[in-house]
Amino acid sequence: MIRVGFRLIGGAAWQGGRNYLWNLLHAVTSQPARRVQPVLLLAPGEDAGDLLLDGVERFETGALLDSSYARRAGRVLKLAAGRNLVEARWLRRARIDVLSHAAPVGRSIPTIAWVPDVQHRHLPQMFSRREHFMRDLLFREILRDAAVVVTSSETARDDLHRFYGVDAASCRVLRFVSQPRLAPDQLLPLDELRARLGVPARFFHLPNQLWKHKNHALVVEALRLVPDVVVVATGPREDYRHPGVYDALLARVNAHGLGDRFRHLGLVSFPELISLMRHSVAVINPSRFEGWSTTVEEAKSLGKRVLVSDLPVHHEQDPPRASYFPVDDPRALAAQLAEAWSTHDPAEDVRAAAAAAAALPSRTSAFAETYEAIVLDAVGGDR
């Protein structure tokens, strides 16, 4: 089998990256005739958590070779000499054939580099000058040195052509598929969620990290225009680029007297997250920008209705039960909230959930097969 190395993606700053990696590892290891052996490359003391699935091999790098100093030295070598000799050394020790979803270390070990999106080009006001510059520098290095560049959407691939002159045909699109991870009988009952989290009997679910571009404020403004409706938000409250976002949002909620109708629970466990989605009237994603929305993918895998911002990538994801609204139009969102609230049919939710569950295995297999074909491209053909 082809040994493919992965670093941890995300962490506390980007839970979506960690979820993405879990879904990819699950898809790869669930295939009966797979040709890919995933190897999780962990620095000393790094917590893999639930990423160590059956079929995923663990390799712990040495404390000296994978210290913060060694990583910086390796990056300097890569920029100066075209090869990260420090990282390449322990990749050879782990017998890695391909490094995936990481910055290239050099031509000797092919890399599948993932570009989730180019948000900094669309929303430059969300980034400091330094971060904008460093992202551009990294992307140009990736596009120059990677064996294969993957994006999660046609939209992102078109952006690489638009902003970096990349031939769209040279990039591969790998649309990830999210797993509920819970069997229907493992979902937490609504009564248990109400006791644990204090949620009401009926609610919309907004499961996004509270980053500024995720546009939670639009939902608060929409709630001012429609009575009775309740929104329960979940996700980390910290925005490392804009530290005051949560406090500003809470102040807006309180100023409009919406404390009982917009409730932010913070980070919840994954079983709680999926159970909240399943019991909600619908899932909301008002984001101003997405590379490929994990929220939408999770809702698709559950068969949930979604109310989503009118982004090209949301249309590309094509959730079956979707309504679209402009990112700056609280009246349009309020109308959709009112309509979904008044017409919600739990029996239709049950039918849609069953259809989504039936379709999930084939969607997961297609995800894994596309990724395996990309790995074969990276190593230069059949193995």
VENBELTA-V755128 format. One line per field, one symbol per residue. phi: phi as a letter, one per 40 degrees, with the letter a starting at -180 (. if undefined). psi: psi as a letter, one per 40 degrees, with the letter a starting at -180 (. if undefined). burial: # if it has 9 or more other C-alpha atoms within 8 Angstrom, else .. A space follows every 50 residues. Layout:
phi->???
psi->???
burial->???
This chain:
phi->.ccbcbccbghccacccccdcdccccccccccbcbbbcbccbcdgcccfc cccdgccbbccccccbccccccccccccccbgacccccccccdcfccacb faccciccbcbcbbbcabdcccbcccbcdccccccccccccdccbccabb bcacdccccccccbgccdccbbcbccbcbcgbcdcccccdccccccbgcc cbacbbbbdccdccgdcccccccccbcgcbbbbbhdccbccbdccccccc ccdcccgbdcbbbbcgcbccdcdcccdccccabbbcdcaacaccdccccd ccgccbbbcccdcccccfcdbbbbbccbbccccdccccccccbdbdccdc ccccccccccdcccccdccccccccccccghcb
psi->ihhhihihhbaddgddddddddddddddeehdfiehhhhhhhihehhdbe egihehihhhiidddfidddddddddddddeehgdddddedddefhdhhi fiiieiddhihhhhgdifddddgdeeiiddddddddddddddddeidhhi ieiddddddddddeehhdeeihhghihihdehideeihidddddddefii dhiihggiigideefdddddddddehidhhhhiiiiehhddgdedddddd dddddefedeehhheahiidddddddddeidihhgeieiidhhddddddd eefiiihiigiddddddfhdgiiiiiefgdddddddddddddehhddddd ddddddddedddddddddddddddddddefai.
burial->.#######.##...#.##.##########.#..#.#########...... .#...####.##..###..##.######....######.##....##### ######..########.###...#.##....#..#..######.###### ###########....#.#..########.#.#....##.#..##....#. ..##########.###.#######.#..###########.....##..#. .###...#..###.##.#..#######..#########.###.####### ###########.#####.#..#..###.##.#######.##.......#. .######..#..###.##.###.######....
